[in-house]
Amino acid sequence: MNIAIIGYGKMGKAIEEVAVEKGSTVKKIITEEENYNSLALTKQNLKNIDVCIDFTTPSVVFDNIEAVANAGKNIVVGTTGWFDKLEDVKKIVKKNNIGLLYSPNFSLGINIFYRIINTASSIFNNFDEYDMMVSEIHHKQKADSPSGTALVLGQIITQNVKRKKEMLQETAHSKMKSDQLHITSTRVGSCVGKHTVLFDSDFDCIELTHTAKNRRGFALGALLAAEWLNGKKGVFTMKDVMTSI
């Protein structure tokens, strides 16, 4: 499988390193500097590419998706902060008959963590004595807050726990309502990523945490997604990949 990496920051470099180990060929690396207004994502530049992998920024990812789609190539999107444009992206994918796979987090561990939280929150739905919250910590260069991963965890909980109706994504300036789920964010240093779900009662507390040690787990997941997406058409998520394993 021939891959093009769009965005050559820390994640792009990690993907390149892991791709070599896994037998995939990185045929093209497109830096953000050379891809102003997505002008480097042409049919000619991507002619020998099977799947593109984008880890850039929210401000450019939509244009990158559109350009890759116009070139007729499949794309894995690891950039977050653009999901409000998902419906527009789905139309672009359908129009150009390509495959797109997106996820707020490609870490294999975090996708297993989603399953754990899904089971745990379903159980806690039966015990009104427990309240719950989600917290996340990331490096101070991260553009979006809360993280897309924290929002997915919040969605899992609000879908499973009937007494939780809405997510509060900012500082609580008054008493929390019983039907609110608080999601907190902290930005500090170079922390790769830490997500915690807390189930708290008057008599005990259960804390489930996923901590990323480095970017290798994200790179492995992105490459697994690219291999799975190769040759497919439509819009998919990492959940589709994990369900098929």
N, C-alpha and C positions, 0 to 999 in steps of 0.2 A: 504494500500500500504506500502510495506517494502522498506526502503531507506537505502542506504549506502552513507555516506558523505566522500568524498576523499579530505583531506586537512582540518585541524581543526584550521584555523586561525580565524579572526574576522567574516568572512562570514560564515564559517562552524558552528561557535557557534550560529550565528543569525538564520541560517537554522534550527538547532536543536531546538532552542527555539520556533520558529514559527510552526514547524512540530508538536510539542506536542499540541499546541493550536488548530491546524487544523485537528487533528485526524490521522495524518500519523505516522507510527512507524519507528523510526531511529534504525535499527537493527545492524548497524555497523558504527563505526567511525574509519577511517583509517588516521592516522597522516602521515605527510611527512617523519618523522623520521623513522617510521616502514615500509615505502613503498619505500625504496631505490631501484632504477631500476625497480619500479613497481612490485616488487616481492610479495607484499601482495595481489595483485589483481588476485587471483586464483579462479578456479571454486569452490573449497572447501570453501574458505572464503566468496564467494558471493552466495552460493547455495540457500539461502533463500531470496535473494534480488530481488526486482522487477525492481528498477531503481537506478542507481548510480548518484550522483551529484558531479561534480568536480569543485572546486575553489582552484586551486593550483598556479603554475607558468608556464610561457611559456616554460621553459627549460625541464619540465617533463610531460606536459599535453599530448603530442603526444604519448609517451610510455604508459601513463595511458589509453588513448583511445584504443590503440591497445590491451592492456592486458584485459580490460573490454570486448572488442569485442570478444577476444579469449575465454573468459569465457561465452559468449553467453548472456550478459546482456545489457539492454538499458542504455544510459547515457545522462545526461544533462550536458553541458559544459559551465561554466560561466567564465572560464579562457580566457584571450585574448592574443594577441601577437603571434598566431600560424596560422593565416588564410592563410598564404602563402603555407601551407601544406594541404589546404582544399581538393584538388583533390585526394591526397593520402589517406586522411581520408575517403572520399566517397568510394574509392575502398575497404578499410578495412570493412566499414559498409556493403557494398553489399556482400562481400565475406563471412562474418559471419552472415548475415541475421538478423541484430539487428536494433534498432532504436537509432538515435542520434539527439539531438536538441541542437543547439548552438546559442548564441547571444552575441554581445559585451556588452549588458546591459539588465539585467532581470528586472529592475525597471518597475513597472506597469506605473508609471508616465512618464518615459522617452519614453516608447512605445506609449503612447498617444501623447507625444511631437513630435515623429516622424510624426504622422498623421497631427499634426498642421503645422509643417514645410513643409510637402509635399503640403498641401493646400496653405500656404502662398507663397512658392517659385513659385508655378504655377501661382499665381496672379502676382507676381513681374516680372515674365518673360515678361509680357506685358508692363512694364514700364522701359525703358532704363535709366531713370534718377536715378535709384537706383543701388548702388553697395552693396555688401554683404560680410560678413565674419563669421567665426565660431571660438569661443574661448572656451577653457576648462581649469578648475583648478582641480587638484587632490592632494592627500597627497603625500609626498615626497618619500614614499616607493613604489609607483606604478612603475611597471617594464617597461611598454611600453608607448610610446609617439609619436604622439598624441594618445589619447584614442581611442579605437575601436568605441565608441559612436560618437566621433567627426568626425571620418571618415565616418560613416554611414550618419550623417547629411550632410557632404560634398558631398557624393554620391547622396543623395536626391536632393540637390540643383543643382549639375551639370547635373543631369538627366532632371530636370525640366526647368532650365534657359539656354536657347540656347546660350547666350553670354558667359557663363562660361564653359571653355573646360578642365581645369586642376586644380588640387589642389596643392598649395604650402604649404608644411608641416613643413617648417623650417623658420628661420629668413629671412626676405627679405633684401638682401644686395644691392639691386638696386631698381629702380622704378618698381612697380607692373605692369604687363601687364593687359590690360583690360579683357582678357579672363581667368585670374587666380583668383581662390578663395583662400584666405589666411585662413589657420587653425593654430591657435596659442595655445601653451600649457604652463601652469605654474604649478610648483610643489612646494607645501608649506605645512608645518605642518601636520595636520591630517585631512585636508579637505576631506569629503567623495566623493564629486563630484559636479561640477557646469558647466553647458553647456549653452552657449549663442549664439544665431544667431542674427546678426545685419544687418538691411537693412537701408542703409544710402544714403541720397541725399543732395543736396545743401540747401534744405529748411526744411527738418525734418529728424528724425531718429526713426526707430521702432526697439525695442529691445525685443526679446523673450528669456526667461531664465527658465531653469529647475535647481533647487537646491535640491540635496538630503540632507535630515536632518539626516538620520541615515541609517543603513543597512537593516532595517526591510522591506522596499519596495522591495529591491533586493531579500531578502529571500522569500517573498510572491510570487514574480514572478517566482522564480526558482522552488518553490513547485507547483505552478499552471502548469508550464511547465512539471514537472515530472508526475503529474497526467494526463495531456493531452497525454504525450508520452507513458504511460504505455500500453503495448500490441501492439504498432505500430512498423512498420518496415520502414526504410529509413532515409533520412537526412532532418531535418526540422529546422526552425528558430522560434524565438518568434513571427515573423509576422504571421506565420501559426496559432499560438495559438490565437493571438489577433483577427485575421480575423474570427475565428470560434466562438468568443464570441458574 
